[in-house]
Amino acid sequence: MAARQTSSGNKKTGEITLMERRTATQQVESVLKNIKEKTGKVIRVQITSRTSIELPACLSQEERDARVANYIKLHKSKI
């Protein structure tokens, strides 16, 4: 059996290593977590059995209904 080489010298130009990919994924997850913490409490509103959206919990029922109606208007093909 031949030993597998793990030299970074074999890396092609522009190729992303597994470690770089993991680091990028962790950074994205961290940013999303920070954004969710800043937005405060949210509620999940179910549009259809397969579609739901998150809205700020501080909205009144009329504001929620308006946002749901706007979502349905803008995304008719997805519903």
N, C-alpha and C positions, 0 to 999 in steps of 0.2 A: 504494500500500500504506500502510496506517495503522501508525504506530509503536505498539508495545505498551507500555503503562504498567506500571511496576514500583513504583509508589508504595505505601508501607506504609499510606497513608491509605485505600486501597481494601479493606483487610483487614476481614473480617466479625468480629463479636464471637465469641470462642471458637474461631476458625479457627487451625490450626497451620500455620506456614510451613514450607517445605522445610528451612530452616536449623535451625529448632527441632526438627524431626523427626530430622535427622541428629545433632544434639547429644544428643538423648535416646537414640538408638540407640547412639552411642558410649559414653555413660555406662553403659548396660546391658551392653554388651560388656566394658567395663572391670571392672564389678562381678563378672560371671561369671568373667572371667580371674582376678581376685583370689581368688575362692572356690575355684577349681580349684587354684590354687597353694597355698592353705592346707590343702586336704584331703590333699595329698601324692600319692603314686603310686596309681593306680587300674588295675583290670583291667576289661575289657569281657567280660561273660558273655552269650552268645547264648541267648535263650530259644527263639525260633523263627527262621525265615529272615528275618522282617521286624522282629523285636523283640530288643533287647539292652538290658542295664542295666550301669551302671558301679558297681563295688564297690571298697572300699579293698583294696589289695594285701596288707595285713597280716592279713587274715582267714584262718582255717584253712579247709580244704575243707569241714568239717562246718558251719561258720558260713555259708559261701557257699551250700551246699546248702539250709540253712534259709531263707536270704533268697530264694533262687530259688523255693522251695516257697511261701513267703509271697506273693511277687509273683504267682505263678500263681493262688493261691487268691483274691487280691484283684482280679485283672484277667482273670477267665475270659472275659469278653465280648470282650476285645481279642486273645485268643490263638486 
